[in-house]
């Protein structure tokens, strides 16, 4: 029997949360006998750890009239060539642009994956997503938290009936390095309280708030792992605050190095403006790093085990309160021990196997009446 072909479509190739989830889903399905390939609109970062069977519509982000006009033909051609039995789209542009292209180039059913907070998505893109869902371009639509499920359930029935709750799984980020070795590996200072975060450096992650906490604590340092459009402005803020020797930009890193980076930290800070799951914070908490996170309902839902919080929550828009919460975590050994113990339980709550089970079940729903490789019987 021919293995079902699964095509995973996503916007840009970079080492970020949505790409990590699609990598894990693809690897999990491949291990169960599915023929999985990945298609990205373009490669954003040279250090992107691409999954097996990855293709790009364009090496770089399409620019200028020539690039913009060439891109649709490239995307449609890649989808046709994949001859998929089912298509999974990720991120808001992956869902909308990829969803339209999938409908034009293939008869394969589409599962759209909502991994972006609606408040951070362009209103026109939100409208396109709603229209595609209501028109049936997406056969199913996954959300990764109960908060997101409740949010999207407010949409009209023709959209909301397609919703399925599939919590993320995650790859446990371990390290064999001591704290001293981990700090040396990334060129980080040794004898200081070290805060850190792993995130795309964009405005929604609000990493400027983390930088500002250093002003009232001259012994603290901060390490930021990631790349993104706000890096220049964040570096400028460091200069303005005269923090040049206390903030370290260590750049984007492949998933297998994140465990070593986390091993270097005393506290993981997560001041994000909006999240649908908060994968980076879950990874940090499960790795034994105390987490101080923005007090968002979705993070209270996700960062918990048996109703016990796996992070210290605070309004990170209040610089003083954010700074005080970090100080409390650094000073209170009992609090740190509680957060570490509870965070360890996230490993069982969000297993990769359980996530892949759910995707396999959804694919089973859709593939039963479809002949191999996207052809109608």
C-alpha positions in Angstrom: 0.0 0.0 0.0 1.3 3.5 -0.9 2.2 5.7 2.0 0.0 8.8 2.2 1.8 11.9 1.1 1.6 14.8 3.5 2.7 18.3 2.4 3.4 20.9 5.2 3.3 24.5 4.0 4.7 27.4 6.0 5.8 30.9 5.4 9.5 31.3 6.1 12.3 29.0 7.0 13.8 30.1 10.4 14.4 28.5 13.8 11.2 29.7 15.6 8.3 28.2 17.4 5.9 27.5 14.6 8.7 25.9 12.5 9.6 23.7 15.5 6.1 22.4 15.8 5.8 21.7 12.0 9.2 19.9 12.2 8.0 17.7 15.1 4.7 16.9 13.5 6.4 16.0 10.2 9.0 13.8 11.9 6.3 12.1 14.0 4.2 11.3 11.0 7.2 10.2 9.0 8.1 7.8 11.8 4.6 6.3 11.4 5.0 5.6 7.7 3.7 8.8 6.1 5.6 10.3 3.2 6.2 13.9 4.5 7.6 16.9 2.7 7.9 20.5 3.8 7.4 23.6 1.6 8.5 27.1 2.7 7.7 30.3 0.8 11.4 31.3 1.3 14.4 30.8 3.6 14.7 33.6 6.1 17.9 32.6 8.0 21.0 30.8 6.9 21.1 28.9 10.2 17.7 27.4 9.7 17.7 23.7 10.6 15.5 22.5 7.8 13.6 19.2 8.2 14.1 16.4 5.7 12.5 16.7 2.3 12.3 20.5 2.5 11.8 22.8 -0.6 11.6 26.5 -1.0 9.6 28.5 -3.5 12.3 31.2 -3.4 15.8 31.3 -1.8 15.1 34.8 -0.5 11.9 36.7 0.4 10.2 37.7 -2.9 10.9 41.4 -3.6 10.1 43.8 -6.4 7.6 43.2 -9.2 9.5 40.3 -10.7 9.7 38.4 -7.5 6.1 39.1 -6.5 4.8 38.0 -9.9 7.1 34.9 -10.0 6.1 33.7 -6.5 2.5 32.4 -7.2 3.7 30.3 -10.2 6.5 28.8 -8.1 4.1 28.1 -5.2 1.5 26.4 -7.4 4.2 24.4 -9.2 5.7 23.1 -5.9 2.2 22.1 -4.6 1.4 20.3 -7.9 4.7 18.5 -7.9 4.2 17.3 -4.3 1.0 15.3 -5.3 -0.1 15.3 -1.7 -2.9 13.4 -0.2 -3.3 16.0 2.5 -1.9 19.4 3.1 -1.1 21.0 6.5 -0.6 24.8 6.5 1.0 26.8 9.4 1.0 30.4 10.4 -1.4 33.1 9.2 0.2 33.6 5.8 0.8 29.9 5.4 -2.9 29.4 6.0 -4.2 32.1 3.8 -1.7 32.2 0.9 -0.9 28.6 1.1 -4.6 27.6 1.6 -5.6 29.5 -1.6 -2.7 28.0 -3.6 -3.5 24.5 -2.3 -7.1 24.8 -3.5 -6.0 25.9 -6.9 -3.2 23.4 -7.4 -4.5 20.2 -5.6 -7.7 18.4 -4.6 -6.0 17.3 -1.3 -7.8 18.4 1.9 -6.2 21.2 3.9 -5.7 21.3 7.7 -5.0 24.8 8.7 -3.0 25.3 11.9 -3.7 28.5 13.9 -0.4 29.3 15.7 -0.6 33.1 15.7 -2.5 35.3 18.2 -5.4 37.0 16.4 -4.6 40.4 17.9 -1.2 40.3 16.2 -2.5 39.4 12.7 -3.2 42.0 10.1 -7.0 42.6 9.9 -7.1 41.8 6.2 -5.3 38.5 6.7 -7.8 37.7 9.5 -10.6 38.4 7.1 -9.1 36.2 4.5 -8.7 33.4 7.0 -12.3 33.7 8.1 -13.5 33.6 4.5 -11.4 30.6 3.6 -12.7 28.7 6.7 -16.3 29.6 6.0 -16.0 28.6 2.3 -14.5 25.2 3.2 -11.0 25.8 1.8 -9.9 24.4 5.1 -11.4 21.0 5.9 -10.2 21.3 9.5 -8.6 24.0 11.6 -6.4 23.2 14.6 -5.9 25.4 17.6 -3.3 24.7 20.3 -4.9 25.9 23.6 -8.3 26.0 25.1 -8.1 29.8 25.2 -7.6 29.9 21.4 -10.5 27.4 21.0 -12.8 29.7 22.9 -11.6 32.7 20.9 -12.1 31.1 17.5 -15.4 29.5 18.6 -16.9 33.0 18.4 -16.6 32.9 14.6 -19.7 31.8 12.6 -20.7 28.2 12.7 -19.4 27.5 9.2 -15.9 28.3 10.5 -16.1 27.1 14.1 -17.4 23.6 13.2 -14.0 22.9 11.7 -12.1 23.7 14.8 -10.1 20.9 16.6 -8.0 21.3 19.8 -4.6 19.8 19.4 -2.1 20.9 22.2 1.5 21.3 21.1 4.0 18.7 21.9 7.6 19.7 22.4 11.1 18.3 22.2 12.6 18.3 25.7 15.7 20.6 25.7 18.4 18.9 27.7 22.1 19.7 28.1 25.1 17.8 29.4 26.8 21.1 30.2 27.3 22.6 33.7 26.1 26.2 34.1 29.7 27.4 33.9 30.4 25.4 30.7 27.1 26.6 29.1 28.0 30.3 29.8 31.5 29.8 28.4 30.0 28.2 25.3 28.0 31.3 24.5 30.5 33.9 25.7 28.3 34.8 28.7 29.5 36.2 32.1 30.0 33.7 34.9 29.5 35.2 38.3 26.3 37.2 37.7 22.5 36.6 37.9 21.7 35.8 34.2 18.3 36.3 32.7 17.5 35.1 29.2 14.9 34.5 26.6 14.5 32.6 23.3 12.3 34.4 20.9 12.0 36.0 17.5 13.1 39.6 18.0 9.9 41.3 17.0 7.7 43.9 18.7 5.1 41.4 20.0 7.7 39.6 22.2 8.3 42.9 24.1 11.9 42.1 24.9 12.5 45.8 25.5 10.7 45.2 28.8 13.3 42.6 29.8 16.1 45.0 28.9 14.6 47.8 31.1 14.6 45.5 34.2 18.4 45.8 34.2 18.3 49.5 35.0 17.4 49.0 38.7 19.6 45.9 39.2 23.2 46.7 38.2 24.4 43.1 38.9 21.9 41.5 36.4 22.8 40.5 32.8 20.5 39.4 30.0 21.0 37.0 27.1 18.7 37.0 24.1 18.7 34.1 21.6 17.0 34.8 18.3 16.8 37.1 15.3 14.2 39.4 13.9 13.2 42.9 12.8 13.5 44.5 16.2 17.1 43.6 16.8 18.4 47.0 15.7 16.0 48.9 18.0 16.7 46.6 20.9 20.5 47.2 20.5 19.8 50.9 20.3 17.8 50.7 23.6 20.8 48.9 25.2 23.0 51.8 24.1 20.5 54.4 25.4 20.4 52.7 28.8 24.2 52.4 28.9 23.8 48.6 29.2 26.3 47.6 26.5 28.3 45.2 28.6 25.2 43.5 30.2 23.0 42.5 27.3 24.2 39.7 25.0 22.6 39.0 21.6 23.7 35.4 20.9 21.7 35.0 17.7 19.5 32.4 16.2 20.4 28.8 17.0 19.2 25.3 15.9 16.9 23.4 18.2 19.6 21.1 19.5 21.6 24.0 21.0 18.7 25.6 22.9 19.1 23.1 25.8 22.7 24.3 26.3 21.6 28.0 26.2 18.9 27.3 28.8 21.5 25.6 31.0 23.3 29.0 31.3 20.3 30.9 32.7 19.1 31.7 36.2 15.7 32.9 35.1 13.9 32.7 31.8 11.9 35.9 31.1 8.8 35.9 28.8 7.2 39.3 28.5 5.3 38.5 25.3 2.3 40.7 24.4 0.2 37.8 23.1 0.7 34.1 22.6 -1.3 31.1 21.5 0.8 28.6 23.5 4.2 30.0 24.5 6.4 27.1 23.3 9.7 28.7 24.4 8.5 29.2 27.9 7.2 25.7 28.1 10.6 24.4 26.9 12.4 26.5 29.5 10.2 25.5 32.4 10.5 21.8 31.5 14.3 22.1 31.3 14.4 23.3 34.9 14.8 27.0 34.4 12.4 29.2 36.6 10.1 31.2 34.3 8.8 34.7 34.9 6.0 35.3 32.3 3.5 37.9 31.3 0.2 37.4 33.0 -1.8 36.2 30.0 -4.8 33.8 30.4 -3.4 31.5 27.8 0.0 31.3 29.6 -1.8 30.6 32.9 -3.6 27.8 31.1 -0.6 26.3 29.3 2.1 26.8 32.0 0.4 24.7 34.7 0.3 21.1 35.9 -2.7 19.9 37.9 -3.7 23.5 38.4 -0.3 24.4 39.8 1.5 27.3 38.1 4.8 26.4 36.3 5.8 30.1 36.1 5.6 33.2 38.1 3.1 35.5 36.4 3.2 39.3 36.4 2.1 42.2 34.4 5.3 42.8 32.4 4.0 46.1 31.1 4.7 47.4 34.6 8.5 47.7 34.6 8.7 47.8 38.4 6.5 44.8 39.0 8.3 42.8 36.3 11.7 43.6 37.9 10.4 42.7 41.4 9.1 39.4 40.2 12.5 38.5 38.7 14.2 39.6 41.9 11.8 37.5 44.0 12.6 34.4 41.8 16.3 35.0 42.1 16.1 35.4 45.9 13.5 32.8 46.9 15.0 29.3 46.8 11.7 27.7 47.7 9.8 29.4 44.9 12.5 28.3 42.4 12.3 24.7 43.6 8.5 24.8 43.2 8.6 26.2 39.7 11.3 23.7 38.6 9.3 20.8 40.1 6.1 21.8 38.5 7.8 22.7 35.2 9.1 19.1 35.0 5.5 17.9 34.8 5.0 19.7 31.5 7.0 17.0 29.8 4.1 14.5 30.3 1.3 17.1 29.7 2.6 18.1 26.2 4.2 14.9 24.7 5.1 14.8 21.0 3.5 11.3 20.8 0.1 12.7 21.9 0.3 15.6 19.5 1.1 13.3 16.6 -1.7 10.9 17.7 -4.1 13.8 17.2 -2.8 14.7 13.8 -2.9 11.1 12.7 -6.5 10.8 13.9 -7.4 14.0 11.9 -5.7 12.7 8.8 -7.6 9.4 9.2 -10.9 11.4 9.1 -9.9 13.1 5.9 -8.0 10.5 3.9 -10.5 7.6 4.2 -12.5 8.7 1.1 -9.6 10.0 -0.9 -7.5 8.0 -3.4 -3.7 8.3 -3.1 -1.9 11.4 -4.1 -4.7 13.9 -4.0 -6.8 12.3 -6.8 -10.5 11.9 -6.2 -11.7 8.3 -6.3 
